[in-house]
Amino acid sequence: MTTRFASGFGRAPFRQAALAATLATAAPIAAHAQTVSLASPDPYGIYTIQGENDAVSTQKGTSDRYYTSGLRLGWTSPEDILPAGLDNLGHVVMGQGRQRIALGLQQSIYTPDNTQIALPPTRSRPYAGVLIGTATLINDTALSRSTFGIQAGVLGPWALGRQVQNGFHDIIGDTENRGWDTQRSNQPIFQVDASRTWRLPVIGAYGIGVDVLPAVSAEIGNLRDSVMLGSTLRIGHGLDSDFGVSRISPGLSGGDAYRNTRTFAWYAFAGVDGQAVGYDALLDGSTTDYARPSKIWDVGEMQAGLALLYHGVRLSYTQTWQTQEFRGQKAGLFNFGSLALSAKF
């Protein structure tokens, strides 16, 4: 899905390229789309809860492997109520359009493929927890969505990965995972990211439409440096309600914001993306007790799912299939399920 980098590719050139890509992604790209404004601002805020887990998999016998759990809470403001400074910043960076700010808190948990031994397998994915707060400016036109955001948090024991995972295992009567003593030490995290998604109608007849959502994104920081290109194909009713469903980062995501364009809307979707990863602290960083795995620079994803919107509530399910992130990763395409529920108030 992407072109593999040469083995001598260093982090410094990639960081420069990622920074340039982040700034370029945030800048206005399709000037004609920026002149198309939405009819009136959406007066409703949006509250979102989302969970992702590898227990929902098309593979047999998967449990607590690699990216094993993601949890996220989010709030998205009504349109065009931002303080003047933020409003001006959004227009300078992303062009004209209806603007929101989205705030969120998310936790991601990672484990090796064998969680029942105290010392994880050599060169498997290390134990890690990441807890991050997010703040994102969203700029919408009738045909595009642009975002520019910052993320700050912690990688390590303070992210409470051990407590959440083993605490849940206690509740359901499952065995606890035994290698958390080898997890990464505490490290502050700071990231900057930007994205642009276009909504390109293809055909519509008898109330059913088809569109394509090409997207580009970039992020840079001390957790992950990457750039991503992807596209999603959708078929359904009321495709102008949003720009695709949300994902816990990193990944192809349309975000939490949507509009009430009709009483009931729905769509099925399938997408693909390619990610070039220059640095990943979860794989490139040191561990205390065993050798780290060798990261793969290019990662591809496929995803498919369904979204339902009814009276201001959006429910979506996504299944994601992911190529290997490090050498020696087992079981072919790793995959996990994602369920998100949002409501307007």
Backbone hydrogen bonds in HBPLUS format (Angstrom, degrees):
<---DONOR---> <-ACCEPTOR-->    atom                        ^
c    i                          cat <-CA-CA->   ^        H-A-AA   ^      H-
h    n   atom  resd res      DA  || num        DHA   H-A  angle D-A-AA Bond
n    s   type  num  typ     dist DA aas  dist angle  dist       angle   num
A0009-PHE N   A0006-ALA O   3.10 MM   3  5.60 162.4  2.13 122.5 123.7     1
A0015-ARG N   A0011-ARG O   2.78 MM   4  6.01 156.6  1.83 159.8 167.0     2
A0016-GLN N   A0012-ALA O   3.13 MM   4  6.41 156.9  2.18 151.9 157.2     3
A0017-ALA N   A0013-PRO O   2.97 MM   4  6.24 158.2  2.02 146.9 153.3     4
A0018-ALA N   A0014-PHE O   2.65 MM   4  5.88 158.3  1.70 156.4 163.1     5
A0019-LEU N   A0015-ARG O   2.88 MM   4  6.00 157.9  1.93 146.1 151.6     6
A0020-ALA N   A0016-GLN O   3.00 MM   4  6.20 161.8  2.04 145.7 150.8     7
A0021-ALA N   A0017-ALA O   2.83 MM   4  6.04 154.0  1.89 146.0 154.0     8
A0022-THR N   A0018-ALA O   2.80 MM   4  6.00 151.9  1.87 146.4 154.2     9
A0023-LEU N   A0019-LEU O   3.01 MM   4  6.27 164.9  2.03 153.0 155.7    10
A0024-ALA N   A0020-ALA O   2.86 MM   4  6.00 159.2  1.90 146.9 153.7    11
A0025-THR N   A0021-ALA O   2.79 MM   4  5.85 151.4  1.88 144.1 151.9    12
A0026-ALA N   A0022-THR O   3.12 MM   4  6.31 150.6  2.21 142.4 149.6    13
A0027-ALA N   A0023-LEU O   3.07 MM   4  6.26 138.2  2.25 141.9 152.9    14
A0033-ALA N   A0030-ALA O   2.99 MM   3  5.42 128.2  2.26 107.9 121.0    15
A0034-GLN N   A0030-ALA O   3.29 MM   4  6.68 142.8  2.44 146.9 157.4    16
A0034-GLN N   A0031-ALA O   3.16 MM   3  5.19 126.5  2.46  95.4 108.9    17
A0035-THR N   A0032-HIS O   3.39 MM   3  5.59 149.6  2.49 100.2 108.1    18
A0036-VAL N   A0033-ALA O   3.15 MM   3  5.47 160.0  2.19 109.5 115.7    19
A0142-ALA N   A0036-VAL O   3.34 MM 106  5.86 160.2  2.38 130.1 135.3    20
A0079-GLU N   A0042-ASP O   2.86 MM  37  5.24 162.7  1.89 157.7 162.5    21
A0345-PHE N   A0045-GLY O   3.00 MM 300  5.52 154.4  2.07 140.1 147.8    22
A0046-ILE N   A0076-THR O   2.78 MM  30  4.92 155.8  1.84 145.0 151.6    23
A0076-THR N   A0046-ILE O   2.79 MM  30  4.92 156.3  1.85 146.2 153.1    24
A0047-TYR N   A0343-ALA O   2.92 MM 296  5.45 165.0  1.94 156.9 159.8    25
A0343-ALA N   A0047-TYR O   2.93 MM 296  5.45 147.8  2.04 146.5 156.9    26
A0048-THR N   A0074-GLY O   2.87 MM  26  4.89 163.2  1.90 144.3 144.7    27
A0074-GLY N   A0048-THR O   2.90 MM  26  4.89 157.1  1.95 143.7 143.5    28
A0049-ILE N   A0341-LEU O   2.99 MM 292  5.54 156.5  2.05 153.4 160.6    29
A0341-LEU N   A0049-ILE O   2.96 MM 292  5.54 167.1  1.98 163.3 167.3    30
A0050-GLN N   A0072-ARG O   2.94 MM  22  5.13 155.4  2.00 152.8 154.1    31
A0072-ARG N   A0050-GLN O   2.94 MM  22  5.13 147.1  2.05 153.3 151.3    32
A0051-GLY N   A0339-LEU O   2.96 MM 288  5.51 161.5  2.00 157.4 162.8    33
A0339-LEU N   A0051-GLY O   2.92 MM 288  5.51 164.6  1.94 165.3 168.4    34
A0052-GLU N   A0070-GLY O   2.78 MM  18  4.74 155.5  1.84 143.0 144.2    35
A0070-GLY N   A0052-GLU O   2.81 MM  18  4.74 149.0  1.91 141.5 138.8    36
A0053-ASN N   A0337-GLY O   3.01 MM 284  5.68 152.8  2.09 152.9 161.6    37
A0056-VAL N   A0053-ASN O   3.41 MM   3  6.04 160.4  2.45 110.4 114.7    38
A0337-GLY N   A0053-ASN O   3.15 MM 284  5.68 160.5  2.19 151.8 145.9    39
A0054-ASP N   A0068-THR O   3.26 MM  14  5.01 159.0  2.31 120.0 122.1    40
A0066-TYR N   A0111-THR O   2.81 MM  45  4.89 130.2  2.06 134.1 139.8    41
A0111-THR N   A0066-TYR O   2.91 MM  45  4.89 149.4  2.00 130.7 139.2    42
A0068-THR N   A0109-ILE O   3.03 MM  41  5.88 140.9  2.18 145.0 156.4    43
A0109-ILE N   A0069-SER O   2.84 MM  40  5.19 156.6  1.90 159.0 159.7    44
A0071-LEU N   A0107-GLN O   2.90 MM  36  5.28 157.4  1.95 152.2 159.2    45
A0107-GLN N   A0071-LEU O   2.84 MM  36  5.28 156.8  1.90 150.6 158.1    46
A0073-LEU N   A0105-LEU O   2.95 MM  32  5.40 158.7  2.00 152.8 159.5    47
A0105-LEU N   A0073-LEU O   2.91 MM  32  5.40 153.8  1.98 154.6 161.6    48
A0075-TRP N   A0103-LEU O   2.81 MM  28  5.33 160.2  1.85 161.3 166.6    49
A0103-LEU N   A0075-TRP O   2.79 MM  28  5.33 162.6  1.82 163.5 166.7    50
A0077-SER N   A0101-ILE O   2.95 MM  24  5.55 169.4  1.96 156.5 159.3    51
A0080-ASP N   A0099-GLN O   2.70 MM  19  5.18 155.5  1.76 151.0 159.9    52
A0087-ASP N   A0083-PRO O   2.89 MM   4  6.06 166.3  1.91 163.5 168.1    53
A0088-ASN N   A0084-ALA O   2.89 MM   4  6.02 163.5  1.92 151.6 155.3    54
A0089-LEU N   A0085-GLY O   3.00 MM   4  6.17 158.2  2.05 144.1 150.7    55
A0090-GLY N   A0086-LEU O   2.89 MM   4  6.09 164.1  1.91 153.1 156.6    56
A0091-HIS N   A0087-ASP O   3.14 MM   4  6.40 158.0  2.19 147.4 152.6    57
A0092-VAL N   A0088-ASN O   2.92 MM   4  6.13 155.4  1.98 151.1 158.3    58
A0093-VAL N   A0089-LEU O   2.91 MM   4  6.09 165.8  1.93 157.6 160.9    59
A0094-MET N   A0090-GLY O   2.82 MM   4  5.68 162.1  1.85 147.6 153.7    60
A0095-GLY N   A0091-HIS O   2.85 MM   4  4.46 140.1  2.01 117.8 124.0    61
A0098-ARG N   A0140-ASP O   2.80 MM  42  5.08 143.3  1.93 161.1 153.5    62
A0140-ASP N   A0098-ARG O   2.76 MM  42  5.08 169.2  1.78 152.8 155.2    63
A0100-ARG N   A0138-ILE O   2.94 MM  38  5.08 150.7  2.02 139.8 147.2    64
A0138-ILE N   A0100-ARG O   2.91 MM  38  5.08 170.7  1.92 145.6 145.5    65
A0102-ALA N   A0136-THR O   2.79 MM  34  5.07 159.9  1.83 148.8 155.8    66
A0136-THR N   A0102-ALA O   2.84 MM  34  5.07 157.7  1.89 149.1 156.0    67
A0104-GLY N   A0134-THR O   3.01 MM  30  4.97 153.9  2.08 136.7 137.4    68
A0134-THR N   A0104-GLY O   2.86 MM  30  4.97 162.7  1.89 136.5 139.7    69
A0106-GLN N   A0132-ILE O   2.90 MM  26  5.45 166.9  1.92 160.5 164.8    70
A0132-ILE N   A0106-GLN O   2.91 MM  26  5.45 167.8  1.92 162.5 166.4    71
A0108-SER N   A0130-VAL O   2.90 MM  22  5.20 155.4  1.96 146.8 155.0    72
A0130-VAL N   A0108-SER O   2.91 MM  22  5.20 154.9  1.97 155.3 160.0    73
A0110-TYR N   A0128-ALA O   2.86 MM  18  5.11 161.6  1.89 162.2 162.0    74
A0128-ALA N   A0110-TYR O   3.01 MM  18  5.11 149.4  2.10 142.1 137.8    75
A0178-ARG N   A0115-THR O   2.97 MM  63  6.05 157.6  2.02 158.9 160.7    76
A0124-SER N   A0121-PRO O   3.14 MM   3  5.55 148.5  2.25 137.2 130.1    77
A0156-GLY N   A0129-GLY O   3.02 MM  27  5.52 164.0  2.05 155.1 160.3    78
A0131-LEU N   A0154-VAL O   3.00 MM  23  5.50 168.7  2.01 164.2 167.4    79
A0154-VAL N   A0131-LEU O   2.89 MM  23  5.50 155.3  1.95 154.0 161.3    80
A0133-GLY N   A0152-ALA O   2.81 MM  19  5.44 177.3  1.81 155.3 154.4    81
A0152-ALA N   A0133-GLY O   3.00 MM  19  5.44 160.6  2.03 154.6 160.8    82
A0135-ALA N   A0150-ILE O   3.06 MM  15  5.57 155.7  2.12 162.4 165.5    83
A0150-ILE N   A0135-ALA O   2.96 MM  15  5.57 155.3  2.02 155.3 161.7    84
A0137-LEU N   A0148-PHE O   2.87 MM  11  5.27 173.9  1.87 150.4 148.4    85
A0148-PHE N   A0137-LEU O   3.05 MM  11  5.27 147.2  2.16 142.1 150.2    86
A0139-ASN N   A0146-SER O   2.82 MM   7  5.10 160.6  1.86 157.3 159.6    87
A0146-SER N   A0139-ASN O   2.87 MM   7  5.10 162.3  1.90 146.9 153.0    88
A0141-THR N   A0144-SER O   2.92 MM   3  5.26 164.2  1.94 158.9 159.1    89
A0199-ARG N   A0143-LEU O   2.84 MM  56  5.01 167.4  1.86 136.8 136.7    90
A0145-ARG N   A0197-THR O   2.79 MM  52  5.17 154.1  1.86 153.5 160.1    91
A0197-THR N   A0145-ARG O   2.82 MM  52  5.17 161.5  1.85 154.8 161.1    92
A0147-THR N   A0195-SER O   2.97 MM  48  5.18 159.3  2.01 143.3 144.2    93
A0195-SER N   A0147-THR O   3.08 MM  48  5.18 154.1  2.15 132.2 134.9    94
A0149-GLY N   A0193-ASP O   2.85 MM  44  5.28 170.2  1.86 151.1 153.8    95
A0193-ASP N   A0149-GLY O   2.98 MM  44  5.28 164.8  2.00 142.3 144.3    96
A0151-GLN N   A0191-GLN O   2.93 MM  40  4.90 155.1  1.99 136.4 137.4    97
A0191-GLN N   A0151-GLN O   2.83 MM  40  4.90 155.2  1.89 145.3 148.9    98
A0153-GLY N   A0189-ILE O   3.00 MM  36  4.96 153.4  2.07 132.3 134.8    99
A0189-ILE N   A0153-GLY O   2.85 MM  36  4.96 160.5  1.89 128.7 126.7   100
A0155-LEU N   A0187-GLN O   2.84 MM  32  5.10 160.6  1.87 150.3 157.0   101
A0187-GLN N   A0155-LEU O   2.72 MM  32  5.10 133.4  1.94 147.4 160.5   102
A0159-ALA N   A0156-GLY O   2.91 MM   3  5.64 160.8  1.94 124.6 131.1   103
A0160-LEU N   A0157-PRO O   3.00 MM   3  5.59 167.3  2.01 119.8 123.5   104
A0164-VAL N   A0160-LEU O   3.07 MM   4  6.15 164.6  2.09 148.5 152.6   105
A0165-GLN N   A0161-GLY O   2.98 MM   4  6.05 171.3  1.99 154.3 157.2   106
A0166-ASN N   A0162-ARG O   2.91 MM   4  5.84 159.4  1.95 153.3 158.1   107
A0167-GLY N   A0163-GLN O   2.88 MM   4  5.41 138.0  2.05 126.7 139.1   108
A0168-PHE N   A0164-VAL O   3.05 MM   4  6.05 153.2  2.12 138.9 145.0   109
A0169-HIS N   A0165-GLN O   3.03 MM   4  6.33 153.6  2.10 144.9 152.8   110
A0170-ASP N   A0166-ASN O   2.96 MM   4  6.18 147.3  2.07 139.7 147.7   111
A0171-ILE N   A0167-GLY O   3.18 MM   4  6.49 151.8  2.27 141.4 148.3   112
A0172-ILE N   A0168-PHE O   3.10 MM   4  6.43 156.1  2.16 152.7 158.0   113
A0173-GLY N   A0169-HIS O   2.92 MM   4  5.83 111.2  2.40 138.3 154.1   114
A0174-ASP N   A0169-HIS O   2.77 MM   5  4.68 147.6  1.87 144.3 145.6   115
A0173-GLY N   A0170-ASP O   3.34 MM   3  5.07 152.3  2.42  94.0 101.9   116
A0182-THR N   A0179-GLY O   3.02 MM   3  5.88 168.1  2.03 126.0 129.9   117
A0183-GLN N   A0180-TRP O   3.12 MM   3  5.31 168.0  2.14 114.0 115.3   118
A0222-ASN N   A0190-PHE O   3.33 MM  32  6.20 148.1  2.44 154.6 158.9   119
A0192-VAL N   A0220-ILE O   2.89 MM  28  5.51 154.6  1.96 155.8 164.0   120
A0220-ILE N   A0192-VAL O   2.92 MM  28  5.51 154.9  1.98 157.3 165.5   121
A0194-ALA N   A0218-ALA O   3.01 MM  24  5.65 153.1  2.08 161.0 166.9   122
A0218-ALA N   A0194-ALA O   2.98 MM  24  5.65 153.6  2.06 160.9 165.1   123
A0196-ARG N   A0216-VAL O   2.89 MM  20  5.50 151.1  1.97 161.4 168.2   124
A0216-VAL N   A0196-ARG O   2.98 MM  20  5.50 152.7  2.05 152.0 160.9   125
A0198-TRP N   A0214-PRO O   3.01 MM  16  5.63 165.5  2.03 165.9 170.6   126
A0200-LEU N   A0212-VAL O   2.93 MM  12  5.22 170.7  1.94 161.8 163.6   127
A0212-VAL N   A0200-LEU O   3.01 MM  12  5.22 155.5  2.07 134.3 141.2   128
A0202-VAL N   A0210-VAL O   2.77 MM   8  5.41 164.3  1.80 152.0 149.6   129
A0203-ILE N   A0210-VAL O   3.28 MM   7  5.27 157.7  2.33 134.4 138.5   130
A0210-VAL N   A0203-ILE O   2.77 MM   7  5.27 147.8  1.87 164.5 163.2   131
A0205-ALA N   A0208-ILE O   2.89 MM   3  5.45 159.1  1.93 155.2 158.3   132
A0208-ILE N   A0205-ALA O   3.01 MM   3  5.45 165.2  2.04 120.7 122.6   133
A0209-GLY N   A0236-GLY O   2.73 MM  27  5.48 173.8  1.74 167.1 166.7   134
A0236-GLY N   A0209-GLY O   2.98 MM  27  5.48 157.0  2.04 149.6 156.6   135
A0211-ASP N   A0234-ARG O   3.14 MM  23  5.50 154.1  2.21 139.1 146.1   136
A0234-ARG N   A0211-ASP O   3.03 MM  23  5.50 169.8  2.04 155.9 157.5   137
A0213-LEU N   A0232-THR O   2.76 MM  19  4.94 156.2  1.81 147.6 155.1   138
A0232-THR N   A0213-LEU O   3.19 MM  19  4.94 140.3  2.36 104.3 115.5   139
A0215-ALA N   A0230-GLY O   2.81 MM  15  5.26 160.2  1.85 150.5 146.5   140
A0230-GLY N   A0215-ALA O   3.00 MM  15  5.26 158.1  2.05 152.6 150.4   141
A0217-SER N   A0228-MET O   2.98 MM  11  5.18 156.7  2.03 144.1 147.2   142
A0228-MET N   A0217-SER O   2.84 MM  11  5.18 157.6  1.89 153.6 150.7   143
A0219-GLU N   A0226-SER O   2.96 MM   7  5.51 160.0  2.00 157.8 158.9   144
A0226-SER N   A0219-GLU O   3.06 MM   7  5.51 160.6  2.10 142.7 146.6   145
A0281-ALA N   A0223-LEU O   2.87 MM  58  5.04 168.1  1.88 144.1 148.2   146
A0225-ASP N   A0279-TYR O   2.97 MM  54  5.07 156.1  2.03 136.4 140.1   147
A0278-GLY N   A0225-ASP O   2.88 MM  53  5.37 146.7  1.99 143.0 152.8   148
A0227-VAL N   A0276-ALA O   3.10 MM  49  5.44 147.3  2.21 141.2 151.0   149
A0276-ALA N   A0227-VAL O   2.93 MM  49  5.44 162.1  1.97 160.0 165.6   150
A0229-LEU N   A0274-GLY O   3.12 MM  45  5.57 157.4  2.17 154.1 160.0   151
A0274-GLY N   A0229-LEU O   2.86 MM  45  5.57 159.0  1.90 163.8 169.8   152
A0231-SER N   A0272-VAL O   2.97 MM  41  5.78 152.6  2.05 160.2 168.7   153
A0272-VAL N   A0231-SER O   3.01 MM  41  5.78 154.3  2.08 159.8 166.7   154
A0233-LEU N   A0270-ALA O   2.84 MM  37  5.47 171.9  1.84 161.4 160.0   155
A0270-ALA N   A0233-LEU O   3.02 MM  37  5.47 149.0  2.12 150.2 159.7   156
A0235-ILE N   A0268-ALA O   3.03 MM  33  5.56 155.7  2.09 157.5 163.5   157
A0268-ALA N   A0235-ILE O   2.93 MM  33  5.56 158.8  1.98 161.6 159.4   158
A0237-HIS N   A0266-TRP O   2.78 MM  29  5.36 141.9  1.93 148.8 161.5   159
A0266-TRP N   A0237-HIS O   2.93 MM  29  5.36 150.5  2.02 143.5 153.0   160
A0241-SER N   A0238-GLY O   3.11 MM   3  5.77 156.7  2.17 121.5 123.4   161
A0259-ARG N   A0241-SER O   2.79 MM  18  4.95 157.0  1.85 143.1 151.1   162
A0254-GLY N   A0245-VAL O   2.63 MM   9  4.88 171.5  1.64 146.5 143.4   163
A0311-HIS N   A0263-THR O   3.04 MM  48  5.37 159.3  2.09 150.1 156.8   164
A0265-ALA N   A0309-LEU O   2.83 MM  44  4.97 161.6  1.86 146.8 151.3   165
A0309-LEU N   A0265-ALA O   2.79 MM  44  4.97 165.2  1.81 155.1 150.7   166
A0267-TYR N   A0307-ALA O   3.05 MM  40  5.49 149.8  2.15 150.6 153.2   167
A0307-ALA N   A0267-TYR O   2.92 MM  40  5.49 158.9  1.97 161.5 168.2   168
A0269-PHE N   A0305-GLY O   3.04 MM  36  5.50 159.5  2.08 143.6 144.7   169
A0305-GLY N   A0269-PHE O   3.03 MM  36  5.50 152.2  2.11 144.2 145.7   170
A0271-GLY N   A0303-GLN O   2.73 MM  32  5.18 160.4  1.76 152.4 156.2   171
A0303-GLN N   A0271-GLY O   2.94 MM  32  5.18 158.9  1.98 139.0 140.1   172
A0273-ASP N   A0301-GLU O   2.97 MM  28  5.32 154.9  2.03 145.1 149.0   173
A0301-GLU N   A0273-ASP O   2.95 MM  28  5.32 161.8  1.98 151.4 153.3   174
A0275-GLN N   A0299-VAL O   2.71 MM  24  5.10 167.0  1.73 162.1 166.2   175
A0299-VAL N   A0275-GLN O   2.90 MM  24  5.10 164.4  1.92 150.8 156.2   176
A0277-VAL N   A0297-TRP O   2.78 MM  20  5.12 177.0  1.78 163.8 163.5   177
A0283-LEU N   A0280-ASP O   2.95 MM   3  5.54 152.0  2.03 117.9 125.8   178
A0284-ASP N   A0280-ASP O   2.65 MM   4  5.59 175.7  1.65 171.7 171.0   179
A0285-GLY N   A0281-ALA O   3.20 MM   4  4.82 145.4  2.32 109.9 117.4   180
A0327-ARG N   A0294-SER O   2.85 MM  33  5.53 161.3  1.88 160.1 162.2   181
A0296-ILE N   A0325-GLU O   2.87 MM  29  5.20 170.8  1.87 128.1 126.7   182
A0323-THR N   A0300-GLY O   2.92 MM  23  5.40 164.4  1.95 160.3 162.9   183
A0302-MET N   A0321-TRP O   2.86 MM  19  5.16 156.0  1.91 149.7 157.1   184
A0321-TRP N   A0302-MET O   2.74 MM  19  5.16 167.9  1.75 159.6 163.6   185
A0304-ALA N   A0319-GLN O   3.07 MM  15  5.53 148.9  2.17 146.1 155.6   186
A0319-GLN N   A0304-ALA O   2.86 MM  15  5.53 167.3  1.87 163.9 167.3   187
A0306-LEU N   A0317-TYR O   3.06 MM  11  5.58 145.2  2.18 147.5 158.3   188
A0317-TYR N   A0306-LEU O   2.96 MM  11  5.58 157.4  2.02 159.1 166.6   189
A0308-LEU N   A0315-LEU O   2.83 MM   7  5.28 160.9  1.86 155.8 162.5   190
A0315-LEU N   A0308-LEU O   2.85 MM   7  5.28 160.2  1.89 155.8 162.3   191
A0310-TYR N   A0313-VAL O   2.84 MM   3  5.26 155.5  1.90 149.6 156.6   192
A0313-VAL N   A0310-TYR O   3.01 MM   3  5.26 158.6  2.06 113.6 120.6   193
A0344-LYS N   A0312-GLY O   3.08 MM  32  5.32 132.9  2.31 133.1 146.6   194
A0314-ARG N   A0342-SER O   2.91 MM  28  5.10 157.7  1.96 134.6 142.0   195
A0342-SER N   A0314-ARG O   2.86 MM  28  5.10 161.9  1.89 153.4 158.6   196
A0316-SER N   A0340-ALA O   3.02 MM  24  5.37 161.2  2.05 154.8 159.1   197
A0340-ALA N   A0316-SER O   3.05 MM  24  5.37 164.1  2.07 149.8 153.8   198
A0318-THR N   A0338-SER O   2.86 MM  20  5.03 155.0  1.92 146.8 154.0   199
A0338-SER N   A0318-THR O   2.78 MM  20  5.03 142.0  1.92 152.8 161.3   200
A0320-THR N   A0336-PHE O   2.99 MM  16  5.59 172.0  2.00 167.2 168.8   201
A0336-PHE N   A0320-THR O   3.07 MM  16  5.59 143.2  2.21 144.7 155.9   202
A0322-GLN N   A0334-PHE O   2.65 MM  12  5.13 161.4  1.68 160.6 167.3   203
A0334-PHE N   A0322-GLN O   2.96 MM  12  5.13 134.4  2.18 164.2 154.9   204
A0329-GLN N   A0326-PHE O   3.27 MM   3  5.84 152.2  2.35 135.2 134.0   205
